[in-house]
Amino acid sequence: MDNIFREIERLISEFNLKEASNLMIETTRKYQSCFHHEVIENSFNTLAESNMNDDLKNKLDELLKAITEVSKEVTDSEDIETVEILTEDANTLVEKATDDPKSSRVKIYLKRLEETATSLGKIAAPILTIAKGISTLL
């Protein structure tokens, strides 16, 4: 990581701002991809170990897979950040649903996840469809 920062500093000192900016964006994407993978993996593990009913478990599994697919398609830095929020919310949703699927907190996180997904537009349509299916199970 230090090498990347040194390279960015070198590019900036040479006034090669476009290349420096591209390198910073690429590094950020790699970091966010690693973050997303780790959080989603934790969510899948939590879900696998839970004792919730199979219908809800299957829908949450579908949700995590849909978020993973969307994360592969976004390129805009703002959308990447939005997917990071979706990932965190999905992780919390799985944790709360594992503790008590009928909890009001589960519904709150599901609603927040739907609002966040809506901001991504058409690309997040599968997430919204799955979220609606989850809400019928709560």
C-alpha positions as CSV (number, residue, x, y, z in Angstrom):
1,M,0.0,0.0,0.0
2,D,2.9,2.4,0.7
3,N,4.2,1.8,-2.8
4,I,0.8,2.9,-4.2
5,F,0.9,6.1,-2.1
6,R,4.5,6.9,-3.2
7,E,3.4,6.4,-6.8
8,I,0.5,8.8,-6.3
9,E,2.8,11.4,-4.7
10,R,5.2,11.0,-7.6
11,L,2.5,11.5,-10.2
12,I,1.1,14.5,-8.3
13,S,4.6,16.1,-8.0
14,E,5.0,15.6,-11.8
15,F,1.6,17.3,-12.3
16,N,0.3,14.1,-13.8
17,L,-2.9,14.6,-12.0
18,K,-5.1,12.6,-14.3
19,E,-2.9,9.5,-13.9
20,A,-2.7,10.1,-10.1
21,S,-6.5,10.4,-10.0
22,N,-7.0,7.2,-11.9
23,L,-4.6,5.3,-9.6
24,M,-6.4,6.6,-6.6
25,I,-9.8,5.5,-8.0
26,E,-8.4,2.1,-8.9
27,T,-7.0,1.6,-5.4
28,T,-10.2,2.7,-3.8
29,R,-12.2,0.3,-5.9
30,K,-9.9,-2.6,-4.9
31,Y,-10.3,-1.7,-1.2
32,Q,-14.0,-1.4,-1.5
33,S,-14.2,-4.7,-3.3
34,C,-12.3,-6.4,-0.5
35,F,-14.5,-4.7,2.1
36,H,-17.6,-5.8,0.2
37,H,-16.4,-9.4,-0.1
38,E,-15.5,-9.7,3.6
39,V,-18.8,-8.2,4.8
40,I,-20.9,-10.3,2.4
41,E,-19.0,-13.5,3.4
42,N,-19.7,-12.7,7.1
43,S,-23.4,-12.3,6.2
44,F,-23.5,-15.6,4.4
45,N,-21.9,-17.3,7.3
46,T,-24.3,-15.8,9.8
47,L,-27.2,-16.8,7.7
48,A,-25.9,-20.4,7.3
49,E,-25.6,-20.7,11.1
50,S,-29.0,-19.2,11.9
51,N,-32.1,-21.1,12.9
52,M,-34.6,-18.9,11.1
53,N,-37.3,-20.4,8.9
54,D,-36.1,-21.6,5.5
55,D,-38.3,-19.2,3.5
56,L,-36.8,-16.1,5.1
57,K,-33.3,-17.6,5.1
58,N,-33.6,-18.3,1.3
59,K,-34.8,-14.8,0.6
60,L,-32.0,-13.2,2.6
61,D,-29.5,-15.5,0.7
62,E,-31.0,-14.2,-2.6
63,L,-30.6,-10.6,-1.4
64,L,-27.0,-11.1,-0.6
65,K,-26.3,-12.6,-4.0
66,A,-28.2,-9.8,-5.7
67,I,-26.1,-7.2,-3.9
68,T,-23.0,-9.0,-4.9
69,E,-24.0,-8.9,-8.5
70,V,-24.8,-5.2,-8.4
71,S,-21.5,-4.5,-6.8
72,K,-19.8,-6.0,-9.8
73,E,-21.6,-3.7,-12.2
74,V,-21.2,-0.3,-10.6
75,T,-18.4,1.9,-11.7
76,D,-19.2,5.4,-10.5
77,S,-17.5,6.2,-7.2
78,E,-20.8,7.5,-5.7
79,D,-22.6,4.2,-6.7
80,I,-19.7,2.2,-5.2
81,E,-20.2,4.0,-1.9
82,T,-23.9,3.3,-2.1
83,V,-23.3,-0.4,-2.6
84,E,-21.0,-0.3,0.4
85,I,-23.9,1.1,2.4
86,L,-26.2,-1.6,1.0
87,T,-23.7,-4.2,2.0
88,E,-23.5,-2.9,5.6
89,D,-27.3,-2.7,5.8
90,A,-27.7,-6.2,4.5
91,N,-25.2,-7.5,7.0
92,T,-27.1,-5.8,9.8
93,L,-30.4,-7.0,8.4
94,V,-29.2,-10.6,8.5
95,E,-27.8,-10.2,12.0
96,K,-31.1,-8.7,13.3
97,A,-33.2,-11.3,11.5
98,T,-31.1,-14.0,13.0
99,D,-31.8,-12.6,16.5
100,D,-35.5,-11.9,16.0
101,P,-37.1,-11.9,12.6
102,K,-40.2,-10.2,13.8
103,S,-38.3,-7.3,15.4
104,S,-39.1,-3.8,14.3
105,R,-35.3,-3.3,13.8
106,V,-35.5,-5.8,10.9
107,K,-38.2,-3.8,9.3
108,I,-36.3,-0.6,9.7
109,Y,-33.1,-2.0,8.1
110,L,-35.1,-3.5,5.3
111,K,-36.8,-0.2,4.6
112,R,-33.4,1.6,4.7
113,L,-32.0,-1.0,2.3
114,E,-34.9,-0.5,-0.1
115,E,-34.3,3.3,0.0
116,T,-30.6,2.9,-0.7
117,A,-31.2,0.5,-3.5
118,T,-33.8,2.8,-5.1
119,S,-31.1,5.5,-5.4
120,L,-29.1,3.2,-7.7
121,G,-31.9,3.0,-10.2
122,K,-32.7,0.1,-12.6
123,I,-29.5,-1.7,-11.7
124,A,-30.9,-2.4,-8.3
125,A,-34.3,-3.7,-9.4
126,P,-33.6,-7.3,-8.3
127,I,-32.7,-6.1,-4.9
128,L,-36.0,-4.2,-4.5
129,T,-38.0,-7.2,-5.7
130,I,-36.3,-9.5,-3.2
131,A,-36.7,-7.0,-0.4
132,K,-40.5,-6.9,-1.1
133,G,-40.5,-10.7,-0.8
134,I,-38.7,-10.5,2.5
135,S,-41.2,-7.9,3.9
136,T,-44.0,-10.4,3.3
137,L,-42.2,-12.9,5.5
138,L,-41.8,-10.6,8.4
